[in-house]
């Protein structure tokens, strides 16, 4: 338990140092989202890391997911970051290569001068999540696909996208597709 506390403290320090200099922490893969089409990233969950504390997501200034849903986000997490221009909608789709793999997706918008990632995220403009556990119609099967949408209405923002496994899920291949709509 003591080891986890020390690791969490060191992680927060590293994230705080990275964000104070106006750049993304090294744990984040910075991508350029195509403004006129789709951007595709193939990834491996095993390249991410587990966040020991998910209390940041429960803050009213973040509101990413509920305590009940938190188990869906307790596995390894892989972070991507980019910018989203004003008056742009971003559709994000996660497809697990193994449809039975329990992966989830969340994304949030923060001001352009902010480079915060969890657990150092204190507030965001908006946060959306898509996770396994929705109601399936008779005859329908889980397909490993998650979708969400973010909207930069009046001004541009930094966008952070996280692909994560459910509690205990630390491996899995996926395709992340981001498409802008003006």
C-alpha positions in Angstrom: 0.0 0.0 0.0 2.8 2.4 0.9 4.4 1.7 -2.5 1.2 2.7 -4.3 1.0 6.0 -2.3 4.6 6.8 -3.2 4.0 6.0 -6.9 0.9 8.2 -6.9 2.7 11.1 -5.3 5.6 10.8 -7.8 3.1 10.6 -10.7 1.4 13.7 -9.6 4.7 15.6 -9.2 5.9 14.6 -12.7 2.5 15.6 -14.2 2.5 18.9 -12.3 6.1 19.7 -13.6 5.1 18.9 -17.2 1.9 20.9 -17.1 3.6 24.0 -15.5 5.9 24.4 -18.5 3.1 24.5 -21.1 3.6 21.1 -22.6 2.0 17.7 -22.5 3.5 15.2 -20.0 5.5 12.4 -21.6 2.7 9.9 -20.9 0.6 11.7 -23.6 0.8 10.9 -27.3 0.3 14.2 -29.1 -1.6 13.8 -32.4 -2.7 16.1 -35.1 -6.4 15.7 -35.9 -7.2 16.1 -39.6 -9.6 19.1 -39.9 -11.1 17.7 -43.2 -11.5 14.0 -42.5 -10.6 11.1 -40.3 -7.5 10.6 -38.1 -6.8 7.0 -37.2 -4.5 5.8 -34.4 -3.9 2.1 -33.7 -2.8 1.4 -30.1 -2.0 -1.2 -27.4 -3.5 -0.9 -23.9 -0.3 -2.3 -22.5 1.6 0.9 -23.4 -0.5 2.9 -20.8 -0.5 2.9 -17.1 -3.0 2.4 -14.2 -4.2 5.4 -12.3 -4.4 4.5 -8.6 -6.9 7.2 -7.8 -9.9 8.1 -9.8 -11.3 10.7 -7.4 -10.5 13.5 -10.0 -13.3 12.2 -12.2 -15.9 12.6 -9.4 -15.2 16.3 -8.8 -18.1 18.5 -9.8 -15.7 20.6 -11.9 -14.8 17.5 -14.0 -17.8 15.2 -13.8 -16.3 12.5 -16.1 -18.0 9.4 -14.7 -19.7 8.3 -11.5 -18.3 6.2 -8.7 -20.5 3.4 -9.8 -18.9 3.4 -13.3 -15.3 3.9 -12.0 -14.5 0.2 -12.3 -14.8 0.5 -16.1 -11.8 2.9 -16.0 -9.5 1.2 -13.5 -7.4 -0.7 -16.0 -4.5 0.7 -18.0 -5.1 4.0 -19.7 -3.5 5.4 -22.8 -3.7 9.2 -23.4 -3.8 11.2 -26.6 -4.0 15.0 -27.0 -4.6 17.5 -29.7 -6.3 20.8 -30.3 -9.9 21.3 -31.5 -10.6 24.5 -33.5 -13.6 26.8 -32.6 -16.9 25.8 -34.1 -15.8 22.2 -34.6 -17.4 19.0 -33.5 -15.2 16.0 -32.9 -16.6 12.4 -33.2 -14.4 9.8 -31.5 -14.8 6.1 -32.0 -12.9 3.3 -30.2 -13.0 -0.2 -31.7 -11.4 -3.0 -29.7 -9.7 -5.6 -31.9 -11.3 -8.2 -29.5 -15.0 -7.3 -29.2 -15.1 -9.1 -25.8 -12.3 -7.0 -24.4 -13.6 -4.6 -21.8 -12.4 -1.2 -22.9 -13.8 2.2 -22.3 -13.2 5.7 -23.6 -13.4 9.2 -22.2 -12.4 12.6 -23.5 -12.5 16.1 -22.3 -11.9 19.7 -23.4 -9.6 22.1 -21.5 -8.3 25.7 -22.3 -5.5 25.9 -24.9 -3.0 27.0 -22.2 -3.9 24.0 -20.0 -2.1 20.6 -20.3 -3.6 18.7 -17.4 -4.1 15.0 -17.4 -5.5 12.8 -14.6 -5.0 12.6 -11.7 -3.9 16.2 -11.9 -7.1 17.3 -13.7 -8.9 19.8 -11.5 -11.5 21.1 -14.0 -12.5 20.9 -17.6 -14.9 22.5 -19.9 -16.7 19.2 -20.6 -16.0 15.5 -20.2 -17.8 12.6 -22.0 -17.4 8.9 -21.6 -18.4 5.7 -23.4 -18.1 2.4 -21.7 -19.4 -1.2 -21.9 -22.6 -2.0 -20.1 -25.3 -0.4 -22.2 -28.6 -2.2 -22.8 -28.4 -4.6 -25.8 -31.4 -5.4 -27.8 -32.5 -9.1 -28.2 -30.1 -10.8 -30.6 -27.5 -8.0 -30.3 -24.0 -8.8 -29.2 -21.3 -6.6 -27.6 -19.1 -5.4 -30.5 -16.3 -3.6 -28.7 -17.2 -0.2 -30.2 -17.5 3.0 -28.2 -18.5 6.4 -29.5 -18.7 9.9 -28.1 -18.8 13.5 -29.4 -17.2 16.8 -28.2 -18.2 20.2 -29.4 -16.0 23.4 -29.4 -18.6 26.0 -29.8 -17.1 29.5 -29.5 -13.4 28.9 -29.1 -10.7 26.3 -29.6 -9.6 23.9 -26.9 -7.1 21.2 -26.1 -8.7 17.8 -26.2 -7.5 14.8 -24.2 -8.7 11.3 -25.2 -8.2 8.3 -22.9 -8.6 4.7 -23.9 -8.8 2.5 -20.8 -9.4 -1.0 -19.7 -11.9 -2.1 -17.1 -10.5 -3.0 -13.7 -7.8 -5.7 -14.2 -7.7 -5.2 -18.0 -4.1 -4.3 -19.0 -3.8 -5.7 -22.5 -5.6 -5.3 -25.8 -5.3 -3.8 -29.3 -7.6 -1.1 -30.5 -8.3 1.5 -33.3 -9.1 5.0 -32.3 -10.8 7.1 -35.0 -11.3 10.9 -34.7 -13.3 12.8 -37.2 -14.1 16.5 -37.3 -17.4 18.1 -38.4 -17.6 21.8 -39.0 
